């Protein structure tokens, strides 16, 4: 059974998201590995969401039991998790993850960075030995769906990344992008996206500083030079714009560092700092300094644009169809062992009968006839088994072959809805919104044929 625990920009406050992002590496994964009932886990942590996707082997409402374990690993209170984390159950999980991976649940609808973050979350889970076949299928299907939306809709061209949105918000404070003095803190995927967005606006020279010392590799790109810790204050003093997107666990630009930069002779008249770090890279107190403006994720979230409804609606339809197909395929796997067992049973009977008449069937006609008969007898039950599975009635098929043929196969524990969980189920605003639109009858998904 699949389960998702989600703290995101709709369900959680910014300080809580920041706290969750600052978790100790490996601590949560280690705790989940030892948790009873958990077969696998994938942690998806971005600047606006912290989500745990679980493959559990029980139908009991395990979320309440897991909360203390997760809270301890993340160094937060259980009450904080309960107040900020939504729980998504079973067949709702694919549609939600597919929407997340496609950028439909992002602060800026249609932003493209999230699909890569979903892929990396799967890779990290594999490396930690925490992935399972079901989680693999789920995340690979999510990536396939997001690629289909990217190539088949205008969602990502309509949507804007957080990086580009932040630069749009900064445009009024930058008189001439081509002469702007820019400092970039970080060398990861967001730093690369920031550099590209800056260059698209006409920025020609960017100084890059890496708290982890990786700036030299990043600076091999055109128009980029390295800033080290010794000359960082000088470059901060002269900067018109500072963009921070480091994965450092602690503040990179603190009050004293920026105060010294502002007191240096010849410092820039005004400096805008865009803090895209999670946890934040810039001490909030820096924003109180004269001549300094700080634009952080919490502020950017407020200015996020409304989604482009046409492109988003089409994308949600694709997500809905893909999720339905995934759920149906998963349901069919629940009876696959039963289908194989029945086929083996009938084939064994046919083989035994063939051996019994072998001396009288030198031409092989009887053997061929028995084989065709076995295949004919098995065809309709196999098709019907899959139909029942897709309708949520796979257990009826397994019950039937056990009753009629004595064939017993191991079954997955059926999914059950928690009666009264201690953690609130996911709120309507955090559900894949395509389901809400369809429930309201306001949108009919187009049927694409080929």
N, C-alpha and C positions, 0 to 999 in steps of 0.2 A: 504494500500500500504506500502511496506517495503522500507526503505531508510537506507543507512549506510554512515556515515561520518568517514573517516579513515585517521589518521595520523600514518604512520608506518615507518619502517626503510628504505623503498624505496621512500617514498614521503616526509618525513620530516627530518630536521636536528636533530642531537642529542640534542642540547640545547633546541629546541622546544619541543621535546618529554619529556625532563626533566622538563620543565616548566609546561606542561600539567599534568604530573604525580603528581605535587605538588599542585594540586587543593584542595580547601577547601572541607572537607567532607560534602556531602549533598547539596552543593550549586548548582551544575549543575543539579542534579535531581530535586531540587525544581524549578529551572528556567524552565526546560522542562515540569514539571507538569502543570505550568501555561501558557505555550506557546499555542497559538491557533493552532488547527489542529493536535496536537500531542496527540495520544491516549495512547501511552506507549513508554518506552525507556529502553534500557539496555546499560550500559557503560562497555566496556571491556578495562581495563588498565593493561598493562604488561610492562616489561622493554624495549620493542622495538615496542610497538604500543599503540595508544590511539584511541579507536573507539566507536562511538555512533550508536547503532542500534535502529531505530525508526519505530513505527507503526503509520502511519499518515492517516487521514481520507479524504485527498484531493489528487487530481491528479495534482494540480498545483505545479510548481517548488518551493517547500517551503524552500529548502536549503539556498538560498540567504537571505530569510526573517529570518531564524533561526540563521544565522551567528552572528549578533549583540548580540542576547540573549546568545548564547553559549560563545562568546568572553568575554562578561561582567562577566559571571559566572566563567570563567577560568582565568580572569585577563590577557588577551592577546589582541592584536589588531585584528580587523577584517581582516586586510591585512595579518597578520601572519597566521591566519586560512586559508584564501583563498590560500595562497602560499604553505601551507604544508598539507592541507587536501584534499583528493580525495573524490568524491561523487559516490556512487554505487547505482543504481536505481533498484527497483522493482524485476524482475525475475533474475537479476544478483546477488542479495544479498545472496540467499541460496548457490549458488556455491562458492561464495567468503568465506562465514562463514564456510562452510564445509571444505574448503581447509585450512583455518586458524586453525580450531579446530583439524585438522589432522596433523598439523605441516608442511604443504606444503608451507606456507607463512612465516615461521620463518627464522631468521637469519641462524640458523643451521637447515636445512631441516630434518624433522623427529623427532625433539625434542619432548619429551613426556609431559613436564610441561604444555603446552598450553591447552590441553584438560581439565585439572582440573581447569585452570583459566577461561575457558569458562563456565564450570558448576557453578563455584562460582559467576560469573557475573550474571547468571540467578537467583541464590539464593538471591543475594543482591538486584536485581530488585524486586523480590517478596517481600522481607522484606520491601522495600521502597514503596510498592504498585504501582509500575510502570510497571509491566509486563502485557501483554495482552495474550489472547488465541493464537493469531497469533505468537507473539514472543515466547511463550512457545513452540509451535509446531516447530518453526524454531530452537531454541536452543536445544531442546530435539533431534530433527533429526540430528543436528550437532554432538551431543554426540554419538548417535547411529552410525553415519557414521565413526567417528574417532575410535570407538571401533572395527568396522568391519575392518578398515584398519590396526589397531594394530594387530588383530588376523589373518588376511588373507593375509598380505603382510610382507615383510622384511624391511619396511620403517624405523621403529623406531630402529631396530637393525643396520641398515646402518647409520642412522643419529645419531648425538651425541648432548647431551644437552649442553647448554651454560656453565653449571658448569663443565662438563667433558672436553669441549673444552678449557676452561680457564686453567684447571689443566694441560692439554697437553701442552699448551703454556708455562706453568710455569715449566715444567719438567726439562728444562735445567738448572734452577737455584736452584733446590733442589737436593742435592747430595744423600741423603738417606732419603726416605720418612718415614721409620720406626723410625728415631730419630728426625724428624723435629718437632720444636716447633711451634704449630699452634694456632692462635686465630681466632675464628669464631664470627662474629658480626651479630646478628639476630636469630630469633627462628621460622620463618615461613616455608613455603613449600620449598623455595629455600635454606634455612639453612639446612633443613632435607636432601635435595638432595645433598648439598655440603658435609655434614657429611658422607653420604653414599659413595660418590665418593672419599673422602679423605681416608676413611677406606678401600675401595677397593684397594687403592694404597699402603696400608701398614701403614698409620698413626695410632698410637696407643693411643695418648693422645691429646685431643682437649679442649682448654678452650673456653667457650662460654660466650659472653657478650651481654646482652639485654638492649638497651636504655629504654625499657618500663618495665623492671624489671621482665621479664618472664623466666629468665634463669634457675631457679631452677627446673621447670617442665621439660624443655628440657634436663637438665643435668641428668635426671633419666636414660638416655640411657648409655650403656656401653662405657667406655673410655672417658667420657665427665665430665668436672668439671666447676664450676661456677666462673666467673670473675665479680667482682663488680666494681663500678666506682672508689673506692679507690685504688684498685690494678691493674686497667687497664693499667696505664702507665708502671708499672713494666713488665707486660706480653707483652706489645707492644715492650718494649726495648729488650726482649729476643727472640722475635718471628722471625722465619725464614720465615713464611708465615702468612699473615692476609687475611681472606676472609670475605668481608662485603656484607650482603644481607638483610639489615634492611629496613623496610617500613617507617622509620622515615622521617619526612618532612624536617628536617634540617640536616646539616653535623654532623656526629658522630665523625669522626676523623679529627680534624682541625690541622692547621700548628703548633700552639703552643703546643698542646698535643704531637704531634709526635716529635717536636724539643726537648722537655723535655725528651722523651723516648730515643732519639738518644744520648743525652748528658749524660745519666746515665752511671755510671761505669759498665763495663762488657757487654755492649749492643752487640747484634748480629752483626756480620761483615756486613751482608746485609739482608735486609728485602724486600720481595716482597708482595705488597698489591694488591689483586684482588677485585675490586669494582664492585659488581653486583647490587648495589642499584639504584633505579629509583624513585625519584631523587638521584643523586650520594651521597654516604655516606662519601666520602673522599674529603677533600678540594684539588683541583688540585695543589695548591701550595706545598702540601706535597711531590709531585714527584720531587721537586727541591732540596730536602735535600740529602746530601751525604749518600750513602748506601741504598737509598730507590728507588724502582721501583714501579710504579703504572700501573696496567693493568685494564683499565676500559671498559665499554660496547662499547664505540666508537672504541677503539682499537681492541677489540675482534671481532667486526663486520667486520673489514678489513680482519681478518685472517679466517673468516668463510669458511669452505670447500665448494667445488662444490657439488651439490646434487648427490646422487647415482641415475643415470638416470633410470635404470631399475625399481627399487623399486618405485621411484617417479612417473614414467609414469603409472605404474599399479595403484598406489594410486589415481592419477588424474582421471583415467578412472572410478574408483569407485565413486569418488566425483562427476564427471559429471553425471553418471547415477542416483545417489542418489538425486542430485539437480533437475534433470529432473522429477523424480518421485514426489518430493516434490511440484514442480511447478504445475504438472498435478493434484495432489491431492487438492492443494489449488484452482485450477481452478474449479474442480468439486464441491467444497463447494459453489462456486458462484451461481450454479444452483440448489443446494440441496433444498432450500426453494421452488423454483418453481416446482420441481419434487414432493415434498410433497404436495404442494397446488393442483396440478393437480390430484394427487392420491386421495386426500380428496374430490375434486370436483366429480370425477367419482364414488367414493365409495358412496358418498351421493346420487347420482342419482340411483345407483343400490339398495341402501337401501330403498329409497322411492318407487321404483318399486316393491321391495320385499314386503313391507308393503301393497301396493295396491292389490297384488294378494294373500295375506296371507291366506284369507278364502278359497281360491281354491287350496292351496298348502300345505295340511296337512302333506304330506310326506317330505317336504323340498327340493324336487327335483329342483323346480324353483329357490329357493334361492341359492342353490349350483351352479346352472348353471349360474346365474347372477354374482356370485362372481368370478367364473372362467373366465367369459367373461370380467369382469372389469380388472382382473389381466392380461389377454391376451392383452387387448387394451392398458394397461399402460406399458407393458414390452418394446416394441420397442421405444416409445417416451422417456422412461427413459434412455435406453442405448444410444440413439441418442443424448440426452441432454448432457450426460457426454462426448461423443465424440466431440460435438461442443465446450464444455467448454475447453477441452484439446487443441483444435485447436484455442482457443482465440475467439470463436464465441458464447459464452454463451448467450450474449445479444439477439442473433437472436432467441434462444429458448424462452427466457422470453418475447420477443416481440410477438412471435407466440401465446403463451398461453394467453397473454393479448388480442390480436386481436380476437382469435377464441373463447375463453371461458370467457373473461372479468376478468381473474385472474391477479391481480397486486401484485407484491411482491417488497419489498424494495431491492434495488440493491446497491452493492458497487460501488463507483465512479471508473470508468475505469481508468487504469493507463495511464498516458500521458507522453511523453518524453518532457522535458523542451526545449523550443525553443532556448533560448540563456541565460542559467543560468549565474549568476554572479560568480559562483564557477565552476571551471573546473571539468568535469566529470573525473572519474577515468582513470588513464593513463594505457596503455597496460601493462607496467611492473608490475602494481599492480593488474591487473585482475587475476582471477583464470587462471593459465597458461595452464591448460588442454584445455581450449577453443581455445587458440592461436595455440597450437600444432595441434589440429584437423582441424582448419581452414587452416593450412599450408599443411594438408594432410600427415604429417610425422608420424602420429600415429593412429593406428586403435585399439580401445579398444577391448580386448578380450571379448567374450560373455561366461559367466559362466552359466552352467546348472546344475541342481540337480535333 
